């Protein structure tokens, strides 16, 4: 196991503990309905299926494409194909709306505002995590330091020359810019603007903020 994988597992476990604490508090009021934007069943299996059953939790997994939800519709899970920026649910439908490293992938600032507004609208509570722009390593590019701070044309050129992205080396300009624009990391001010009614915290490595979490 690489150092990157060990760190990822460490922060995932720590984040899971925070999320379990939120669920435990909410469970005092009865069954819990969770909407996971861009979610996977495997993520909740790491949280613990026994824990989910014990606290009477049902999880609706929402993704843009049906292929992303294949095989997830069983046990405590339901699946919905939909756009997290334009949710087709009434206000306060869910006890908790959750997203883990998703908001940075909705492409534009306008979509980020819509994603945040929909999260706050359909959820009585929410738990949102996203990587921090000013941490020197972007997890989307094999942990290459400083890469995400480069201008878009330079990033695209490097992606065509080397297998830096998780999808490998990009063939052609179009694919390179598609990968470059697939993730737009947020800074702290942006995140606080999007989720003004949340308690904000950071995950840190050697004192440096790595990821941001907003909980309401």
Buried (B, 14 or more C-beta within 10 A) or exposed (E): EEEEEEBBEEBBEEBBEBBBEBBEEBBEEEEBBBBBBBBBBEBBEEBEBEBBEEBEBBBBBBBBEEEBBEEBEEBBBBBBEBBBBEBEBEEEBBBBBBBBBBBBBBEEEEBBBBBBBBBBBBBBBBBBBBBBBEBBBBBBBBBBEEBBEBEEEEBBBBBBEEEBBEEEBBEEEEBBBBBBBBBBBBEBEBBBEBBEEBEBBEBEBEEEBBBBBBBB
